Amino acid sequence: MSDKRQRSRPQPSLTVRDALLRELRDFVAKEGAAQRETKAWWKIMKDADASLRDLLAGEASIEEFRAEHMRADGHGTSRLSLTSLVNWLMNRASEVGAEDTINELERYVTSPTFPVCFSIGIRGASSTGDIQLADGVEFVPRPEPDRSDYAHESPISTGTLTVVVDYPKATAPADKPLDEKQRRAEAVRTDSFERLSVARMCMAIVLKSRVVETSGSAVPKACVRGSGSRSSWFAADSVPNVPLRPFRTGEVEFLKNFHRRFTELPRDLKARMTVALHRWHACFLHPAMSPDVFIDLGIGFEAVFVSEKAPEIRYRLSIRGARLLAENSIAARTRMSRILETIYDARSDAVHTGRISRKIPADVAPSLGHLAMDAEELLRRAIIAMVYRSKDDWHELEFG
């Protein structure tokens, strides 16, 4: 769509703005002076509800509420209604005042987006205070949401990661699909949860420990809501029993710096490092010494060290990894190269035979289990090193 067509598109506005403002000011004054739950208070609430409904009866800009359209809300859709709008107006006016409430409503009806707070509950990490990360992400170290049924049970979540985004306003009648508008909203939802997942795994990288997701939610912020209040899911029944690992001195700053550098990576490198993060963390979640561990490790190393579509992946991975991870000596780099080649061979065995059939060289690791533990730490180091290097400079790395 051209800029000219965008400028000529009529913008909805509140034609009854002044009347709504007067009504809400009057409501706030009366409601604040009355004793709650009394007969007089209920009459104030009922009268305000009726007056607001009358004012909004012919208001074109809120047709989606009056017609009870469906709106994408971050986890699917919810039904809008005039009742939800009126309730929101009254509750919000009591909280922030009539002027701010009307301003928020007008921003909503004139904007193609509205703010939604996406969050995931996590288990395994804790800190003494909130942590502001890059990309608008915040970590709040408290057990929310918590679905413990008994007071003596430990909380399911040990903290919450949140991010507020401008979410596309996709609405349509209940009997019609949202189509392209919903697809755009779905892309924003997917990206938001991926940003939170990357932050979670950056925390795991810093802590050298598992940090698992326990819940997810999408909640509209300071704007008109649908008939539903909160859209969320819980994974309480399948959350691994991960240890709680608090951040130590210096680790919070390391996390902030590492996460910021990660979010600033070039697009293609960032996409590969995200794959490597997922695979590194997945290694912690496999039972015992399954072939899946080496499949994940192999994919993780390949994501870090092989950006091009080319043959000789094993050779490229081992040479680049040796140059980046080993000390500056022929002996150290030769040994590192052999370790990485052995890890890649184990990955190939796992992929093609479903088991690790090859014998581990004694000078590489005393057992398969030792090799897996060494590989997990090497992949962690590789991810950190490439994030701080922030470029695919293979020629410089190999021959510099």
Contacts in CASP RR format, 6 or more apart in sequence:
PFRMAT RR
TARGET T0000
AUTHOR 0000-0000-0000
METHOD contacts of the structure
MODEL  1
MSDKRQRSRPQPSLTVRDALLRELRDFVAKEGAAQRETKAWWKIMKDADA
SLRDLLAGEASIEEFRAEHMRADGHGTSRLSLTSLVNWLMNRASEVGAED
TINELERYVTSPTFPVCFSIGIRGASSTGDIQLADGVEFVPRPEPDRSDY
AHESPISTGTLTVVVDYPKATAPADKPLDEKQRRAEAVRTDSFERLSVAR
MCMAIVLKSRVVETSGSAVPKACVRGSGSRSSWFAADSVPNVPLRPFRTG
EVEFLKNFHRRFTELPRDLKARMTVALHRWHACFLHPAMSPDVFIDLGIG
FEAVFVSEKAPEIRYRLSIRGARLLAENSIAARTRMSRILETIYDARSDA
VHTGRISRKIPADVAPSLGHLAMDAEELLRRAIIAMVYRSKDDWHELEFG
11 110 0 8 1.000
12 60 0 8 1.000
12 61 0 8 1.000
12 109 0 8 1.000
12 110 0 8 1.000
13 61 0 8 1.000
13 106 0 8 1.000
13 109 0 8 1.000
13 110 0 8 1.000
14 20 0 8 1.000
14 59 0 8 1.000
14 61 0 8 1.000
14 102 0 8 1.000
14 105 0 8 1.000
14 106 0 8 1.000
14 109 0 8 1.000
15 59 0 8 1.000
15 60 0 8 1.000
15 61 0 8 1.000
16 55 0 8 1.000
16 56 0 8 1.000
16 59 0 8 1.000
17 102 0 8 1.000
17 106 0 8 1.000
19 55 0 8 1.000
20 52 0 8 1.000
20 55 0 8 1.000
20 56 0 8 1.000
20 89 0 8 1.000
20 102 0 8 1.000
20 105 0 8 1.000
21 98 0 8 1.000
21 99 0 8 1.000
21 102 0 8 1.000
23 48 0 8 1.000
23 51 0 8 1.000
23 52 0 8 1.000
23 55 0 8 1.000
24 52 0 8 1.000
24 89 0 8 1.000
24 90 0 8 1.000
24 93 0 8 1.000
24 97 0 8 1.000
24 98 0 8 1.000
24 101 0 8 1.000
24 102 0 8 1.000
25 98 0 8 1.000
26 48 0 8 1.000
27 44 0 8 1.000
27 48 0 8 1.000
27 90 0 8 1.000
27 93 0 8 1.000
27 98 0 8 1.000
28 93 0 8 1.000
28 94 0 8 1.000
28 97 0 8 1.000
28 98 0 8 1.000
30 44 0 8 1.000
30 48 0 8 1.000
31 41 0 8 1.000
31 44 0 8 1.000
31 45 0 8 1.000
31 48 0 8 1.000
31 90 0 8 1.000
31 94 0 8 1.000
32 94 0 8 1.000
34 40 0 8 1.000
34 41 0 8 1.000
34 44 0 8 1.000
35 41 0 8 1.000
45 90 0 8 1.000
48 90 0 8 1.000
49 86 0 8 1.000
49 90 0 8 1.000
52 86 0 8 1.000
52 89 0 8 1.000
52 90 0 8 1.000
53 82 0 8 1.000
53 86 0 8 1.000
56 62 0 8 1.000
56 65 0 8 1.000
56 66 0 8 1.000
56 82 0 8 1.000
56 85 0 8 1.000
56 86 0 8 1.000
57 66 0 8 1.000
58 66 0 8 1.000
59 66 0 8 1.000
61 109 0 8 1.000
61 110 0 8 1.000
62 82 0 8 1.000
62 85 0 8 1.000
62 109 0 8 1.000
64 71 0 8 1.000
64 80 0 8 1.000
64 171 0 8 1.000
65 80 0 8 1.000
65 81 0 8 1.000
65 82 0 8 1.000
65 84 0 8 1.000
65 85 0 8 1.000
65 224 0 8 1.000
66 82 0 8 1.000
67 173 0 8 1.000
68 79 0 8 1.000
68 80 0 8 1.000
68 81 0 8 1.000
68 82 0 8 1.000
68 174 0 8 1.000
69 79 0 8 1.000
69 80 0 8 1.000
69 171 0 8 1.000
69 172 0 8 1.000
69 173 0 8 1.000
69 174 0 8 1.000
70 77 0 8 1.000
70 78 0 8 1.000
70 79 0 8 1.000
70 80 0 8 1.000
70 171 0 8 1.000
70 172 0 8 1.000
70 173 0 8 1.000
70 174 0 8 1.000
70 178 0 8 1.000
71 77 0 8 1.000
71 78 0 8 1.000
71 79 0 8 1.000
71 80 0 8 1.000
71 169 0 8 1.000
71 170 0 8 1.000
71 171 0 8 1.000
71 226 0 8 1.000
72 167 0 8 1.000
72 168 0 8 1.000
72 170 0 8 1.000
72 171 0 8 1.000
72 178 0 8 1.000
72 181 0 8 1.000
72 182 0 8 1.000
72 185 0 8 1.000
72 186 0 8 1.000
72 189 0 8 1.000
73 116 0 8 1.000
73 218 0 8 1.000
73 220 0 8 1.000
73 226 0 8 1.000
73 228 0 8 1.000
73 231 0 8 1.000
74 116 0 8 1.000
74 118 0 8 1.000
74 167 0 8 1.000
74 185 0 8 1.000
74 189 0 8 1.000
74 218 0 8 1.000
74 231 0 8 1.000
75 189 0 8 1.000
75 217 0 8 1.000
75 218 0 8 1.000
75 231 0 8 1.000
75 232 0 8 1.000
75 233 0 8 1.000
76 231 0 8 1.000
77 178 0 8 1.000
77 182 0 8 1.000
78 226 0 8 1.000
78 227 0 8 1.000
78 228 0 8 1.000
78 231 0 8 1.000
79 174 0 8 1.000
79 226 0 8 1.000
79 227 0 8 1.000
79 228 0 8 1.000
80 171 0 8 1.000
80 226 0 8 1.000
80 227 0 8 1.000
81 226 0 8 1.000
81 227 0 8 1.000
83 227 0 8 1.000
84 224 0 8 1.000
84 225 0 8 1.000
84 226 0 8 1.000
84 227 0 8 1.000
84 228 0 8 1.000
85 224 0 8 1.000
88 224 0 8 1.000
88 225 0 8 1.000
89 101 0 8 1.000
89 105 0 8 1.000
92 100 0 8 1.000
92 101 0 8 1.000
92 104 0 8 1.000
92 222 0 8 1.000
93 101 0 8 1.000
96 104 0 8 1.000
104 222 0 8 1.000
104 223 0 8 1.000
104 224 0 8 1.000
105 224 0 8 1.000
107 223 0 8 1.000
108 114 0 8 1.000
108 223 0 8 1.000
108 224 0 8 1.000
111 169 0 8 1.000
112 168 0 8 1.000
112 169 0 8 1.000
113 166 0 8 1.000
113 167 0 8 1.000
113 168 0 8 1.000
113 169 0 8 1.000
114 166 0 8 1.000
114 167 0 8 1.000
114 169 0 8 1.000
114 220 0 8 1.000
114 223 0 8 1.000
114 224 0 8 1.000
115 164 0 8 1.000
115 165 0 8 1.000
115 166 0 8 1.000
115 167 0 8 1.000
115 220 0 8 1.000
115 221 0 8 1.000
115 222 0 8 1.000
115 223 0 8 1.000
116 164 0 8 1.000
116 165 0 8 1.000
116 167 0 8 1.000
116 192 0 8 1.000
116 218 0 8 1.000
116 219 0 8 1.000
116 220 0 8 1.000
116 221 0 8 1.000
117 162 0 8 1.000
117 163 0 8 1.000
117 164 0 8 1.000
117 217 0 8 1.000
117 218 0 8 1.000
117 219 0 8 1.000
117 220 0 8 1.000
117 221 0 8 1.000
118 162 0 8 1.000
118 163 0 8 1.000
118 164 0 8 1.000
118 165 0 8 1.000
118 189 0 8 1.000
118 192 0 8 1.000
118 193 0 8 1.000
118 196 0 8 1.000
118 216 0 8 1.000
118 217 0 8 1.000
118 218 0 8 1.000
119 160 0 8 1.000
119 161 0 8 1.000
119 162 0 8 1.000
119 163 0 8 1.000
119 196 0 8 1.000
119 216 0 8 1.000
119 217 0 8 1.000
119 218 0 8 1.000
119 219 0 8 1.000
120 160 0 8 1.000
120 161 0 8 1.000
120 193 0 8 1.000
120 196 0 8 1.000
120 197 0 8 1.000
120 200 0 8 1.000
120 213 0 8 1.000
120 214 0 8 1.000
120 215 0 8 1.000
120 216 0 8 1.000
120 217 0 8 1.000
121 144 0 8 1.000
121 145 0 8 1.000
121 157 0 8 1.000
121 159 0 8 1.000
121 160 0 8 1.000
121 161 0 8 1.000
121 213 0 8 1.000
121 214 0 8 1.000
121 215 0 8 1.000
121 216 0 8 1.000
122 157 0 8 1.000
122 158 0 8 1.000
122 159 0 8 1.000
122 160 0 8 1.000
122 161 0 8 1.000
122 200 0 8 1.000
122 203 0 8 1.000
122 211 0 8 1.000
122 212 0 8 1.000
122 213 0 8 1.000
122 214 0 8 1.000
123 156 0 8 1.000
123 157 0 8 1.000
123 158 0 8 1.000
123 159 0 8 1.000
123 211 0 8 1.000
123 212 0 8 1.000
123 214 0 8 1.000
123 239 0 8 1.000
123 242 0 8 1.000
123 244 0 8 1.000
124 158 0 8 1.000
124 207 0 8 1.000
124 209 0 8 1.000
124 210 0 8 1.000
124 211 0 8 1.000
124 212 0 8 1.000
124 242 0 8 1.000
124 243 0 8 1.000
124 244 0 8 1.000
124 245 0 8 1.000
125 139 0 8 1.000
125 141 0 8 1.000
125 158 0 8 1.000
125 159 0 8 1.000
125 203 0 8 1.000
125 204 0 8 1.000
125 207 0 8 1.000
125 209 0 8 1.000
125 211 0 8 1.000
125 244 0 8 1.000
125 245 0 8 1.000
125 246 0 8 1.000
125 247 0 8 1.000
126 141 0 8 1.000
126 158 0 8 1.000
126 159 0 8 1.000
126 244 0 8 1.000
126 245 0 8 1.000
126 246 0 8 1.000
126 247 0 8 1.000
127 139 0 8 1.000
127 141 0 8 1.000
127 246 0 8 1.000
127 247 0 8 1.000
127 252 0 8 1.000
128 141 0 8 1.000
128 246 0 8 1.000
128 247 0 8 1.000
129 141 0 8 1.000
130 138 0 8 1.000
130 139 0 8 1.000
130 140 0 8 1.000
130 141 0 8 1.000
131 138 0 8 1.000
131 139 0 8 1.000
131 141 0 8 1.000
131 247 0 8 1.000
131 252 0 8 1.000
131 255 0 8 1.000
131 256 0 8 1.000
132 138 0 8 1.000
132 256 0 8 1.000
133 139 0 8 1.000
133 199 0 8 1.000
133 202 0 8 1.000
133 255 0 8 1.000
133 256 0 8 1.000
133 259 0 8 1.000
133 260 0 8 1.000
134 256 0 8 1.000
134 259 0 8 1.000
134 260 0 8 1.000
134 262 0 8 1.000
134 263 0 8 1.000
134 264 0 8 1.000
135 163 0 8 1.000
135 195 0 8 1.000
135 199 0 8 1.000
135 259 0 8 1.000
135 263 0 8 1.000
136 163 0 8 1.000
136 164 0 8 1.000
137 161 0 8 1.000
137 162 0 8 1.000
137 163 0 8 1.000
137 195 0 8 1.000
137 196 0 8 1.000
137 199 0 8 1.000
137 259 0 8 1.000
138 161 0 8 1.000
138 162 0 8 1.000
138 163 0 8 1.000
139 159 0 8 1.000
139 160 0 8 1.000
139 161 0 8 1.000
139 199 0 8 1.000
139 203 0 8 1.000
140 159 0 8 1.000
140 160 0 8 1.000
140 161 0 8 1.000
140 162 0 8 1.000
141 158 0 8 1.000
141 159 0 8 1.000
142 159 0 8 1.000
142 160 0 8 1.000
143 155 0 8 1.000
143 156 0 8 1.000
143 157 0 8 1.000
143 158 0 8 1.000
143 159 0 8 1.000
144 157 0 8 1.000
144 159 0 8 1.000
144 160 0 8 1.000
145 156 0 8 1.000
145 157 0 8 1.000
145 160 0 8 1.000
145 215 0 8 1.000
145 217 0 8 1.000
145 232 0 8 1.000
145 234 0 8 1.000
146 155 0 8 1.000
146 156 0 8 1.000
146 157 0 8 1.000
147 156 0 8 1.000
147 234 0 8 1.000
147 236 0 8 1.000
148 154 0 8 1.000
148 155 0 8 1.000
148 156 0 8 1.000
156 214 0 8 1.000
156 215 0 8 1.000
156 234 0 8 1.000
156 236 0 8 1.000
156 239 0 8 1.000
157 214 0 8 1.000
157 215 0 8 1.000
158 244 0 8 1.000
161 196 0 8 1.000
161 199 0 8 1.000
161 200 0 8 1.000
162 196 0 8 1.000
163 192 0 8 1.000
163 195 0 8 1.000
163 196 0 8 1.000
164 221 0 8 1.000
165 188 0 8 1.000
165 192 0 8 1.000
167 185 0 8 1.000
167 188 0 8 1.000
167 189 0 8 1.000
167 220 0 8 1.000
168 181 0 8 1.000
168 184 0 8 1.000
168 185 0 8 1.000
168 188 0 8 1.000
170 178 0 8 1.000
170 181 0 8 1.000
170 182 0 8 1.000
170 184 0 8 1.000
170 185 0 8 1.000
171 178 0 8 1.000
171 181 0 8 1.000
172 178 0 8 1.000
172 179 0 8 1.000
172 181 0 8 1.000
172 182 0 8 1.000
178 185 0 8 1.000
189 218 0 8 1.000
192 218 0 8 1.000
193 216 0 8 1.000
194 274 0 8 1.000
197 213 0 8 1.000
197 278 0 8 1.000
198 259 0 8 1.000
198 262 0 8 1.000
198 263 0 8 1.000
198 274 0 8 1.000
198 277 0 8 1.000
199 259 0 8 1.000
200 211 0 8 1.000
200 213 0 8 1.000
201 211 0 8 1.000
201 277 0 8 1.000
201 278 0 8 1.000
201 280 0 8 1.000
201 281 0 8 1.000
202 255 0 8 1.000
202 258 0 8 1.000
202 259 0 8 1.000
202 262 0 8 1.000
202 277 0 8 1.000
203 211 0 8 1.000
203 255 0 8 1.000
204 210 0 8 1.000
204 211 0 8 1.000
204 281 0 8 1.000
204 284 0 8 1.000
205 258 0 8 1.000
205 277 0 8 1.000
205 280 0 8 1.000
205 380 0 8 1.000
205 383 0 8 1.000
205 384 0 8 1.000
206 247 0 8 1.000
206 251 0 8 1.000
206 254 0 8 1.000
206 255 0 8 1.000
206 258 0 8 1.000
207 245 0 8 1.000
207 247 0 8 1.000
207 251 0 8 1.000
208 377 0 8 1.000
208 380 0 8 1.000
209 242 0 8 1.000
209 243 0 8 1.000
209 245 0 8 1.000
209 284 0 8 1.000
210 240 0 8 1.000
210 242 0 8 1.000
210 243 0 8 1.000
210 281 0 8 1.000
210 284 0 8 1.000
210 285 0 8 1.000
211 242 0 8 1.000
211 281 0 8 1.000
212 239 0 8 1.000
212 240 0 8 1.000
212 242 0 8 1.000
212 285 0 8 1.000
213 235 0 8 1.000
214 234 0 8 1.000
214 235 0 8 1.000
214 236 0 8 1.000
214 239 0 8 1.000
215 232 0 8 1.000
215 233 0 8 1.000
215 234 0 8 1.000
215 235 0 8 1.000
215 236 0 8 1.000
216 232 0 8 1.000
216 233 0 8 1.000
216 234 0 8 1.000
217 230 0 8 1.000
217 231 0 8 1.000
217 232 0 8 1.000
217 233 0 8 1.000
218 231 0 8 1.000
218 232 0 8 1.000
219 230 0 8 1.000
219 231 0 8 1.000
220 226 0 8 1.000
240 285 0 8 1.000
247 255 0 8 1.000
258 384 0 8 1.000
258 387 0 8 1.000
258 388 0 8 1.000
261 387 0 8 1.000
261 388 0 8 1.000
261 390 0 8 1.000
262 270 0 8 1.000
262 273 0 8 1.000
262 387 0 8 1.000
263 270 0 8 1.000
264 390 0 8 1.000
265 273 0 8 1.000
265 387 0 8 1.000
265 390 0 8 1.000
266 390 0 8 1.000
266 391 0 8 1.000
268 307 0 8 1.000
268 392 0 8 1.000
269 307 0 8 1.000
269 386 0 8 1.000
269 390 0 8 1.000
269 391 0 8 1.000
269 392 0 8 1.000
272 303 0 8 1.000
272 304 0 8 1.000
272 307 0 8 1.000
273 303 0 8 1.000
273 304 0 8 1.000
273 383 0 8 1.000
273 386 0 8 1.000
273 387 0 8 1.000
275 299 0 8 1.000
275 300 0 8 1.000
275 303 0 8 1.000
276 299 0 8 1.000
276 300 0 8 1.000
276 301 0 8 1.000
276 303 0 8 1.000
276 304 0 8 1.000
276 379 0 8 1.000
276 382 0 8 1.000
276 383 0 8 1.000
277 383 0 8 1.000
279 296 0 8 1.000
279 297 0 8 1.000
279 298 0 8 1.000
279 299 0 8 1.000
279 300 0 8 1.000
279 303 0 8 1.000
279 379 0 8 1.000
280 296 0 8 1.000
280 300 0 8 1.000
280 376 0 8 1.000
280 379 0 8 1.000
280 380 0 8 1.000
280 383 0 8 1.000
282 292 0 8 1.000
282 296 0 8 1.000
283 293 0 8 1.000
283 296 0 8 1.000
283 297 0 8 1.000
283 372 0 8 1.000
283 376 0 8 1.000
283 379 0 8 1.000
284 376 0 8 1.000
286 292 0 8 1.000
286 293 0 8 1.000
286 296 0 8 1.000
289 356 0 8 1.000
289 368 0 8 1.000
289 369 0 8 1.000
289 372 0 8 1.000
291 349 0 8 1.000
291 350 0 8 1.000
291 354 0 8 1.000
291 355 0 8 1.000
291 356 0 8 1.000
292 350 0 8 1.000
293 372 0 8 1.000
294 343 0 8 1.000
294 346 0 8 1.000
294 347 0 8 1.000
294 349 0 8 1.000
294 350 0 8 1.000
294 356 0 8 1.000
294 372 0 8 1.000
294 375 0 8 1.000
295 347 0 8 1.000
295 350 0 8 1.000
295 351 0 8 1.000
297 343 0 8 1.000
297 346 0 8 1.000
297 347 0 8 1.000
297 372 0 8 1.000
297 375 0 8 1.000
297 376 0 8 1.000
297 379 0 8 1.000
298 343 0 8 1.000
298 344 0 8 1.000
298 347 0 8 1.000
299 347 0 8 1.000
300 379 0 8 1.000
301 317 0 8 1.000
301 321 0 8 1.000
301 340 0 8 1.000
301 343 0 8 1.000
301 344 0 8 1.000
301 375 0 8 1.000
301 378 0 8 1.000
301 379 0 8 1.000
301 382 0 8 1.000
302 313 0 8 1.000
302 317 0 8 1.000
304 379 0 8 1.000
304 382 0 8 1.000
304 383 0 8 1.000
304 386 0 8 1.000
305 316 0 8 1.000
305 317 0 8 1.000
305 320 0 8 1.000
305 321 0 8 1.000
305 324 0 8 1.000
305 382 0 8 1.000
306 313 0 8 1.000
306 316 0 8 1.000
306 317 0 8 1.000
306 320 0 8 1.000
307 392 0 8 1.000
307 394 0 8 1.000
310 316 0 8 1.000
313 344 0 8 1.000
314 341 0 8 1.000
314 344 0 8 1.000
314 345 0 8 1.000
316 394 0 8 1.000
317 340 0 8 1.000
317 344 0 8 1.000
318 336 0 8 1.000
318 337 0 8 1.000
318 338 0 8 1.000
318 340 0 8 1.000
318 341 0 8 1.000
318 344 0 8 1.000
319 337 0 8 1.000
319 398 0 8 1.000
320 394 0 8 1.000
320 397 0 8 1.000
320 398 0 8 1.000
321 336 0 8 1.000
321 337 0 8 1.000
321 340 0 8 1.000
321 382 0 8 1.000
322 333 0 8 1.000
322 334 0 8 1.000
322 336 0 8 1.000
322 337 0 8 1.000
322 340 0 8 1.000
323 333 0 8 1.000
323 397 0 8 1.000
323 398 0 8 1.000
324 382 0 8 1.000
324 385 0 8 1.000
324 386 0 8 1.000
324 389 0 8 1.000
324 397 0 8 1.000
325 336 0 8 1.000
325 378 0 8 1.000
325 381 0 8 1.000
325 382 0 8 1.000
325 385 0 8 1.000
326 332 0 8 1.000
326 333 0 8 1.000
326 335 0 8 1.000
326 336 0 8 1.000
326 337 0 8 1.000
327 333 0 8 1.000
335 363 0 8 1.000
338 361 0 8 1.000
338 363 0 8 1.000
338 364 0 8 1.000
339 364 0 8 1.000
339 365 0 8 1.000
339 371 0 8 1.000
339 374 0 8 1.000
339 375 0 8 1.000
339 378 0 8 1.000
340 378 0 8 1.000
342 360 0 8 1.000
342 361 0 8 1.000
342 364 0 8 1.000
342 365 0 8 1.000
342 371 0 8 1.000
343 371 0 8 1.000
343 375 0 8 1.000
343 378 0 8 1.000
345 358 0 8 1.000
346 356 0 8 1.000
346 358 0 8 1.000
346 360 0 8 1.000
346 368 0 8 1.000
346 371 0 8 1.000
349 355 0 8 1.000
349 356 0 8 1.000
349 357 0 8 1.000
349 358 0 8 1.000
350 356 0 8 1.000
356 368 0 8 1.000
360 366 0 8 1.000
360 367 0 8 1.000
360 368 0 8 1.000
360 371 0 8 1.000
364 371 0 8 1.000
365 371 0 8 1.000
365 374 0 8 1.000
END
